[in-house]
Every structure is written in C-alpha cells, then in structure tokens.
Amino acid sequence: MKVVWTPVAEGQLRAIHGYLSLTSALRAKRIVDRITMRSKQIAMYPNSGRKVPEVGLPQIREVIEAPYRIIYRIKPGQIDIIAVMHGAMKAPWSG
C-alpha cells in the first residue's frame, strides 16, 4: 500500500531532526531513519498499529518508535502519515 507523508508530518519530522541535531547530528539521522523506516511496516501491515486513544476511530492508528508516536490514517489504497510527535506531548486534537 502507498504511504504518503502529509506536509504537517514532514514538518514535524524536520523539527525533530533539527532539535536532535543541536546535540548530535548522527543521533538525529538515526532517529529520523528509524521513524521513516516504520512507514514500510505500516505499508505492509496497516492495521498493525493501535487505534489512537484520543480519537477512537479504527482508521486512525499509531505505531510507536520510542519515544515518538507515528500517527496515520488508513484510506482506500493509501495510508497518510498525519503526525509524528513525542510521546510526552499532548495531541492537539485531544482537547
């Protein structure tokens, strides 16, 4: 299945890289690589992630690449990565 990174998720990934690069460029690259590699798992097994607790919809799921949450939406023929956020952060839609 095709995986598409939304502009928001891409921006969040760039921000994670930028922040981590302040202390270690190598660590930043490794973490971003691990996050992006998870999209292969999502493409092969879209339902492998759990439902996002704050949303509760079966088509909105997440996988964890500690300490980050990769949140995605399953659509017919496509998966959209909609957010990449630190697990300690409160999701903007959770109120």
Secondary structure, 3 states (H helix, E strand, C coil): CEEEECHHHHHHHHHHHHHHHCCCHHHHHHHHHHHHHHHHHHHHCHHHCEECCCCCCCCEEEEEECCEEEEEEEECCEEEEEEEEECCCCCHHHC
